[in-house]
Amino acid sequence: MNIRFAPIYALTALMLATAQADADSLVSGSAEAGKAKSITCGACHGMDGNSVNPIWPNIAGQSASYIVSQLQAFKSGSRSDPLMTGQAMLLSDEDARNLAVYFESLPAAAKPVADTSTISRAEALYRGGNNESKATACMACHGPTGRGNPAATYPALHGQHAAYVAKQLRDYASGVRRSDGKTRIMRDIAARLNEDDIVAIASYVQGLK
């Protein structure tokens, strides 16, 4: 290859990759514009979308539809966090879509290992729910491998920090988090889980591949 043309080919490849990522998303946005806007997000979520602090979620590979829905939830007040609420309020709808498409296009980090002592309990809950408490199986919405359902804005859970997942389940159970809207599906399910259930499920989804 003529070395003079190498940068042109590299730029073309990058543009094609970005265009492909945009085309594959259910959200209309620009990954390139999202990347330019993502510096502030990287302070908590990591520049590659993979957080090093387990209380802040990984968002690399998360569906753009879910990311947009949660940014809207922070703006509306149905979900509250001292850091995220302020940041979301500064974003336009276009900013939100661009950021969502960008982080969706990033590869998730290697999955941590689940706590082996609670896998049996957690797998039974995740795949089959609990007949006694009437807790619905997590798999019904989030899929057998925790990849979620972008069309329904159900998030991917696989590889998510256990500490973060546990906190969200507790927040749903207490009603602090209300971003499941009128369906109340997550509030109803989380309220039927005891603390041991929450800890086990959080660890289990962290280890899902």
N, C-alpha and C positions, 0 to 999 in steps of 0.2 A: 504494500500500500504506500502511496506517495505520502510522506510525512506531513506535507503541507495541508493535506485534506483530512488528516486524522482528527483534529478538533471539530471539523464540520460533521464527520461521521458520528463522533461521540455526542455532539449536541443533538443531532438527528435522532439517535437512539434514545437519548433522555426524553426528548419531546414525544417520541412514539410511546415510550413507557408511561409517561404521564397521561397521554391521551387515552391509552388503554385502561389505566386505572380509573380515569374519569368516566369512560364509557361503561365500565363494569358496575359502577355504583348506581344505586337506586335514587341517589340524591344528585341533583344538577348543581355542580360546583367545579371549581378549579383547584386541583391539587397543588399546582404551582403557586397560586395566590395564597392558598392555605399555608404552605410551607413558609412563605414570606411573613405570615402573620403569627406563626407558631412559636416564636422565641419566648414570649411570656409563658405560654403553656408548658414549655420545656422545663421551666424552673421546678415544677412539681411532678409532671408526668414523664419527664425525661425527653431529651431532644429527639429521641427515636420513638417516643410514645410508650416506653417501658420504664415505669417508675421504680426507683431504688428504695423508696419508702413504702412499706406495706400498707400504710393507712391511705395512700393515694393510689387510685386505680391505674392499671395499665390500660392505655387506649389504642395502642398499635394494633391494627387488624380488627378493631371494633367496628361494627356496621355504622356507616355514615348516618343512616336513618335514626339509629338509636342515639348517637352523639347529638344530632340536631334536636331530638325530642328532649334530651336532658338539659341542653343549654336553654331551651325554651322553658323548661320546668324551673330552672334556677331564676329565670327572668320573671316568671309569673308568681313565684313564691311557693309553688307546690313542692319544691325541693329547696332546701336551704343549707347553706354552708358559708361561713364568714369569708372564705377566700373565693369560692366559685361564684357566689351570688354577685359580688362586686365585679368580677371579671366578665361574667356573662352580660351584665348590664351595659358594658362598653362595646359589645359586639352587635353589628347590624345582622339582619337575616342572611345577607350575602356572606358576611364574614363567617357566620356559623356554618353555612353550607360548605364553604371553601375549606375551613379547618376540618370539618367532618370527613370530607372526601380525602384530604391529605392523610389524616391519621388512619383512616380505613386502608389506605394503600401501603402502609408500613408493615413489615413483618413483625409478628409477636416474638418475644424472647423465648428461650428454651423454658419448658414448663417445669416448675418446682415439683418435688415429690410430695404426695399426700401422706398424712399420718397413717401408717399401716395399722395402728391399733384401733382405728375407728372406721376403716374402709368398709367392712361388712355392714355395719349399721347405716353408714352414709349411703352406700350403694342401694340398699333396700329402700331407703327414703327417696333417693333421687330417681330411681327407676319405677318404684311401685307406690310411693306415698305411704300414708299410715291410715289404715282402715279405722282404727280406734279414734284417733283425733280428727279424722276426715281431712288430713293434709294431703293435697294433690301432689302427684309425682312431678318433680322439677322437670323431668325429661319431656313432659307433655308440651311445654313451651320452649324450653332451652335446648332440646334435642339430646340424643343419646350420648354425644360427645361434647356437649356444652357449647355448640357453635351458634346457638340462638336462631332467630328467625327475623332477618332484616325487614321483610315485607310487613311483619306485624310489630316491628320495633321491639322485639324481644332480644335482649342483649346476649352476646357471646359471654360465657362464663369461664371457659376452659383456660387454665393458666392464670386466672385472676388471683390476686393476693388474698389469702385466707382471712387475714385481719380485716381487710376492706369488705369482703363479702359478709363476714359475720356482723360487722357494724351496720351494713345496709339492712340485713334481715332484722336486727334488733330495732332499727329505726322504723322499718315498716310495721313491725309488731306493735310498737308503742304509738304509731300514728305520726311520728315526727316527720317521716317521709311519706308524701302523698302523691308521688309522681306516677302512680298506677291509675290515676284518674277515676272516673266514675265506676269502672269495673271493680276496683278495690281488690283485684286478684292477688297482688302480692301482700297487701295488708292482711287479707283473710288467711292466706296460707301461712305467713310468718307468725301470726298470732296463735296458730295451732302447733307450733314447734316449741319444744322446751330448749333450755340452754345447751344441753348435751347434743340435741339434734342440730342446732345452729352451728356449733363448733365442728361437728362431724361433717356436715354438708359443706361448710366453708373450706375445710381442708380437702375434701374429696374433689370439689370442682377446681381447686388450685392444681391438682395433679392430673386432671383430664387432658388427654392428648387430642 
